[in-house]
Amino acid sequence: MPLAVYMLGLTIFSLTTSEFMVAGMMPSLTQAFDVSVTQIGHLISLYAIGMVIGGPLLTCGLLTLRIPNRKALLWLLGFYAVAQAVAASATSYDIMAIARVATGVAGSACFGVSLAICAEIAAAESRGRAASIVIGGLMLATVLGVPIATVIDQHWGWRASFWLVVALSVLCATAIIFLVPCSRASETVSPAVELAEFRNRHLWAAYATSGLIIGATFAAFSYFTPILTEVTGFATASIPWLLGIYGAANVVGNMVVGRYADKHTMPIMAWGLIVLGAALAVFALFAQNQALSLAALIVIGLVGVPMNPAMIARVMKTAHPGALVNTVHTSVINIGLGLGTWIGGLGISAGLGIRSPLWVAVALAVLGLLSLLPYLARKTANGTPCADQ
């Protein structure tokens, strides 16, 4: 696997640390901006909104200008670093909210361009594995980035965590200059060519399943900290280690899924959703039990976010894996992330209890499995999955 693929993984690590670290510093941000836990949870949703709306538009602009993917990624990382610096310097909730939207816009385009570069430099039969390495940055963000950011928050304040991400963004941009191969502007696909891919209904079916999988996972993850402290009874100081365990499970799951995502795409997602739904239900029913909660946390970590390589492999089999197709995929995933977090917060606000996001997650996992049923039923004469699956 080219070294550049691993560098793209480090880039995703930097972006994802910023996106998810709010979940581990909810108490500090609640106190800093004098707002509710639900409003802090909305900062995750706002980041996702930026990814959903701004990412595809920004990517279309880059395609229209026929900017090579490597140069586009460098520009996007520069914009991301500036927006993240504004977040680190925020003195009010409104400024922080605007900065989160801006980083989401840049982050979505970075995801799409990074995966497009990945598809360019990896062999077609290894794209799922290459994608698992790039998305491995997302897993490492949960096992290293988010816990480290939480520890920094608890010892040096939340601003220090945000400035750390600024430094990582600059480091990644510098490394990309030297390690990612240049591409010619003539190789850049036009917006019209990429837009034609969206007439494929199977692509939208793949997008829908991806959104539901991530929605189910993050409806729960976004509220792990208050659930584990207020219901399960873990001390606040133990949250970084619990998030680290969850992140380690993400890494292990991603390694396994990435190895088999190209050949067993649909079975991975189907069984993954079944196990994810069961683990979420156990967590919701027995959240007051520390042993069962920890076990459920680990299982959710193993099968939730680690389905990403299979999701990406499915999209890359269904349509040309250009920057816009991948960016829209990222946007759809973040629609699920944002809606899951938002609906879970509504349950808490409505007085349904701090564990209500877990039941929202169960419902989304069931919907995700239902979205796969038409494709699981479609087989060729020799019993193998159809090519568009």
C-alpha positions in Angstrom: 0.0 0.0 0.0 1.5 3.4 -1.0 2.8 5.5 1.9 0.5 8.3 0.8 -2.5 6.2 1.8 -1.3 6.3 5.4 -0.7 10.0 5.2 -4.3 10.5 4.2 -5.3 8.4 7.2 -3.4 10.8 9.4 -5.3 13.7 7.8 -8.6 12.0 8.6 -7.4 11.5 12.1 -6.9 15.2 12.6 -10.3 16.1 11.2 -12.2 13.4 13.1 -10.5 14.3 16.4 -12.0 17.8 16.0 -15.4 16.5 15.0 -15.9 14.1 17.9 -13.9 15.5 20.8 -16.8 17.7 21.9 -18.4 14.4 23.2 -15.6 14.0 25.7 -15.6 17.6 27.0 -19.3 18.3 27.4 -19.0 19.4 31.1 -16.2 22.0 30.3 -18.0 23.4 27.3 -21.4 23.5 29.1 -19.7 25.6 31.9 -17.7 27.7 29.5 -20.6 28.9 27.4 -23.3 28.6 30.1 -25.6 26.4 28.0 -27.2 23.0 28.4 -25.7 19.5 27.5 -28.2 19.3 24.6 -26.8 22.6 23.1 -23.3 21.3 23.4 -24.4 18.1 21.7 -25.7 20.3 18.9 -22.1 21.4 18.2 -21.6 18.0 16.8 -24.7 18.3 14.7 -23.6 21.8 13.5 -20.3 20.3 12.3 -22.3 17.6 10.5 -24.6 20.3 8.9 -21.5 22.0 7.5 -20.3 18.7 6.1 -23.7 17.9 4.6 -24.4 21.2 2.9 -21.1 23.0 2.4 -18.9 20.0 1.5 -20.5 19.0 -1.8 -20.9 22.6 -2.9 -17.2 23.3 -2.1 -16.2 20.1 -3.9 -18.3 21.1 -7.0 -16.5 24.4 -7.0 -13.1 22.7 -6.9 -14.1 20.4 -9.8 -15.4 23.4 -11.8 -12.0 25.1 -11.4 -10.4 21.7 -12.4 -8.0 21.9 -9.4 -5.9 18.7 -9.0 -6.9 16.7 -5.9 -3.5 17.2 -4.1 -3.7 21.0 -4.4 -7.3 21.0 -3.5 -6.6 19.0 -0.3 -3.8 21.5 0.7 -6.2 24.5 0.2 -8.9 22.7 2.2 -6.6 21.9 5.1 -5.4 25.5 5.2 -9.1 26.7 5.5 -9.7 24.0 8.1 -6.8 25.2 10.3 -8.1 28.8 10.2 -11.7 27.9 11.1 -10.4 25.6 13.9 -8.3 28.5 15.3 -11.5 30.6 15.4 -13.2 27.8 17.4 -10.2 27.7 19.8 -10.5 31.4 20.4 -14.3 31.5 20.7 -15.7 33.7 23.5 -19.4 32.8 23.0 -21.5 29.9 22.0 -22.5 31.6 18.7 -18.9 32.1 17.6 -18.2 28.5 18.4 -21.3 27.3 16.5 -20.3 29.3 13.4 -16.7 27.9 13.5 -18.0 24.4 13.8 -20.1 24.8 10.7 -17.0 26.2 8.8 -14.8 23.3 9.9 -17.5 20.9 8.9 -17.6 22.4 5.4 -13.9 22.0 5.0 -13.8 18.6 6.7 -16.4 17.1 4.3 -14.5 18.2 1.2 -11.3 16.9 2.7 -12.9 13.5 3.3 -14.1 13.4 -0.3 -10.9 14.5 -1.9 -8.8 12.2 0.4 -10.9 9.1 -0.7 -10.7 10.2 -4.3 -6.9 10.3 -4.1 -7.0 6.9 -2.3 -9.0 5.5 -5.3 -6.5 6.9 -7.7 -3.4 5.4 -6.1 -4.7 2.1 -5.0 -5.6 -0.9 -7.2 -9.3 -1.4 -7.9 -9.4 -4.7 -6.1 -7.8 -3.2 -3.0 -9.9 0.0 -2.7 -11.8 -1.3 0.3 -8.6 -2.2 2.1 -7.0 1.2 1.2 -10.2 3.0 2.4 -10.0 1.1 5.7 -6.5 2.6 6.2 -7.7 6.1 5.4 -10.8 5.6 7.6 -8.5 4.1 10.2 -7.6 7.7 11.0 -11.2 8.0 12.1 -10.8 5.0 14.4 -7.5 6.3 15.8 -9.2 9.6 16.5 -11.6 7.8 18.9 -8.9 5.7 20.5 -6.2 8.4 20.7 -7.4 11.8 19.6 -10.7 12.1 21.6 -9.3 10.6 24.8 -6.1 12.8 24.6 -8.3 15.8 23.8 -10.4 15.0 26.9 -7.4 14.6 29.1 -6.0 17.9 27.8 -9.3 19.5 28.5 -9.4 18.3 32.1 -5.9 19.5 32.8 -5.3 22.5 30.6 -8.7 23.5 29.4 -10.8 22.9 26.3 -9.0 25.6 24.2 -5.8 23.7 24.4 -7.5 20.7 22.8 -8.8 22.8 19.9 -5.3 24.3 19.3 -3.8 20.8 19.2 -6.0 20.1 16.2 -4.8 23.3 14.5 -1.3 22.1 14.9 -2.1 18.6 13.5 -3.8 20.2 10.4 -0.7 22.2 9.6 1.5 19.1 10.1 -0.7 17.1 7.7 -0.6 19.8 5.1 3.2 20.0 5.3 3.6 16.2 5.0 1.1 16.0 2.0 3.3 18.4 0.1 6.2 15.9 0.2 4.4 12.5 0.3 1.3 12.6 -1.8 2.0 12.4 -5.5 0.9 15.2 -7.8 -1.9 14.7 -10.2 -2.5 16.6 -13.5 -5.4 19.0 -13.9 -6.4 17.1 -17.0 -7.1 14.1 -14.9 -9.7 15.9 -12.8 -13.3 14.7 -13.7 -15.7 17.5 -14.6 -18.8 18.1 -12.4 -21.1 17.0 -15.3 -19.5 13.6 -15.4 -19.7 13.1 -11.7 -23.2 14.4 -11.5 -24.3 11.8 -14.0 -23.5 9.1 -11.4 -26.3 10.3 -9.2 -28.9 8.9 -11.6 -28.0 5.5 -10.3 -30.7 4.5 -7.7 -28.5 1.8 -6.2 -26.0 4.6 -5.3 -28.7 6.3 -3.3 -29.7 3.0 -1.6 -26.0 2.6 -0.6 -26.0 6.2 0.8 -29.2 5.6 2.8 -27.8 2.5 4.5 -24.5 4.3 5.3 -26.4 7.2 6.9 -28.5 4.9 9.1 -25.5 2.9 10.3 -23.6 6.0 11.4 -26.8 7.6 12.7 -27.4 4.6 15.0 -23.8 4.6 16.2 -23.6 8.3 17.0 -27.1 8.7 18.5 -25.5 6.6 21.3 -21.8 7.8 21.1 -22.6 11.5 21.4 -24.2 11.0 24.8 -21.9 8.3 26.2 -20.3 10.7 28.7 -23.5 11.8 30.5 -24.9 8.2 30.4 -21.8 6.6 31.8 -21.4 9.2 34.5 -25.1 9.8 35.5 -26.6 6.4 35.0 -23.9 3.8 35.0 -22.0 5.6 37.8 -18.5 5.8 36.4 -16.3 8.7 37.7 -15.7 11.6 35.3 -12.0 10.9 35.5 -12.6 7.5 34.0 -14.3 8.8 30.8 -11.0 9.2 28.8 -10.2 5.6 29.5 -13.6 4.4 28.6 -13.5 6.4 25.4 -10.1 4.9 24.8 -11.5 1.3 25.2 -14.3 2.2 22.7 -11.7 3.6 20.3 -9.5 0.5 20.6 -12.6 -1.6 19.7 -13.1 0.7 16.6 -9.5 0.1 15.5 -9.8 -3.7 15.9 -13.1 -3.8 14.1 -11.8 -1.6 11.3 -8.8 -3.8 10.7 -11.0 -6.9 10.4 -13.7 -5.3 8.3 -11.1 -3.6 6.0 -9.5 -7.0 5.3 -12.8 -8.5 4.0 -14.8 -5.4 2.9 -14.0 -5.9 -0.8 -15.2 -9.5 -1.0 -18.0 -9.6 1.7 -19.5 -6.2 1.6 -23.2 -6.9 2.2 -22.9 -9.7 4.8 -20.6 -7.5 6.9 -23.2 -4.7 7.0 -26.1 -7.0 7.6 -24.5 -8.9 10.5 -22.9 -5.7 11.8 -26.3 -4.0 12.1 -27.8 -7.1 13.8 -25.1 -7.1 16.4 -25.1 -3.3 16.8 -28.8 -3.2 17.4 -28.6 -6.0 20.0 -25.6 -4.3 21.8 -27.5 -1.0 21.9 -30.6 -2.6 23.4 -28.5 -4.3 26.1 -26.9 -1.0 27.0 -30.2 0.8 27.2 -31.8 -1.9 29.3 -28.8 -2.4 31.7 -27.1 1.0 31.7 -27.0 1.0 35.5 -24.8 -2.1 35.4 -21.2 -1.2 34.9 -20.0 -4.6 33.6 -22.8 -5.0 31.0 -22.5 -1.3 30.0 -18.8 -1.8 29.4 -19.4 -5.0 27.4 -22.0 -3.2 25.3 -19.7 -0.3 24.8 -17.0 -2.6 23.4 -19.4 -4.4 21.1 -20.7 -1.1 19.7 -17.1 0.0 19.1 -16.4 -3.2 17.2 -19.3 -3.2 14.8 -20.6 0.4 14.5 -18.1 2.9 13.0 -15.9 0.0 11.7 -18.5 -0.8 9.0 -17.2 2.3 7.2 -14.8 0.3 4.9 -17.7 -1.9 3.8 -19.9 1.1 3.2 -17.2 2.8 1.2 -16.5 -0.4 -0.8 -20.2 -0.6 -1.7 -20.3 2.9 -3.0 -17.1 2.5 -5.0 -18.5 -0.7 -6.6 -21.8 1.1 -7.4 -20.4 4.3 -9.0 -17.2 6.0 -10.2 -15.3 6.8 -6.9 -14.7 10.5 -7.7 -14.3 13.4 -5.3 -18.0 14.4 -5.5 -19.4 10.9 -5.1 -17.2 10.4 -2.0 -18.0 13.9 -0.6 -21.8 13.3 -1.0 -21.3 10.0 0.7 -19.6 11.8 3.6 -22.4 14.3 3.6 -25.1 11.6 3.8 -23.2 9.8 6.6 -23.2 13.1 8.5 -26.9 13.5 8.0 -27.3 10.3 9.9 -24.7 11.5 12.5 -26.4 14.9 12.9 -30.0 13.5 13.0 -29.0 10.7 15.4 -27.4 13.2 17.8 -30.2 15.7 17.4 -33.0 13.2 18.0 -31.2 11.7 20.9 -31.0 15.2 22.4 -34.7 15.7 21.9 -35.4 12.6 23.9 -33.5 14.0 26.8 -35.1 17.4 26.5 -38.5 15.8 26.4 -37.9 14.2 29.8 -37.5 10.6 28.4 -34.3 10.1 30.4 -30.6 10.3 29.7 -30.5 6.8 28.2 -33.2 7.7 25.6 -30.5 8.2 22.9 -29.7 4.5 23.1 -33.3 3.6 22.1 -33.1 6.0 19.2 -29.9 4.2 18.1 -31.7 0.8 18.3 -34.5 2.1 16.0 -32.0 3.5 13.5 -30.1 0.2 13.4 -33.3 -1.7 12.7 -34.1 0.8 9.8 -30.6 0.2 8.5 -31.1 -3.5 8.4 -34.4 -3.1 6.6 -32.8 -1.0 4.0 -30.4 -3.9 3.1 -33.1 -6.6 2.8 -33.9 -6.0 -0.9 -30.3 -6.4 -1.7 -29.7 -9.4 0.5 -32.5 -11.1 -1.3 -31.0 -10.4 -4.8 -28.7 -13.2 -5.8 -27.3 -14.3 -9.1 -28.0 -17.8 -10.5 -24.8 -19.1 -8.8 -25.7 -17.6 -5.4 -23.2 -14.8 -5.4 -24.3 -11.2 -4.6 -25.2 -8.9 -7.5 -22.5 -6.7 -8.8 -24.2 -3.5 -7.8 -24.3 -4.6 -4.1 
